[in-house]
């Protein structure tokens, strides 16, 4: 049974930091591209960052470049999103997503991913 379990969300003041984690199980994590998406109320779900199988971060949304860092630990089947200099506009539900892949392609669409976590809420106070 595939499971993606996010953790680390919460309330933080603008300028603060949070580290999200996603624990994966039930599929071959090391052969899967991973991604973080977020969805704010009334908005579409958007891709924040992706990371390919060997841990090279390939994609960041322009809105988070230089502030967020995506990483993975294939030995522990986990992926992390370090979020620094948080802004009120970063507030959203954050979702971890996974898909099996044979190459180092960049996948940024919601339909590109097969497995999703339940989400973790990030609130940023101004």
Buried (B, 14 or more C-beta within 10 A) or exposed (E): EEEBBBBBBEEBEBEBEBBBBBBBEEBEBEEBBBBBBBBBEEEEBBBBBBBBBEBEBBBBBEEBEEBBBBBBEBEEBBBBBBBBEBBEEBBBBBBBBBBEBEEEEEBBEBEBBEBBBEBBEBBBEE
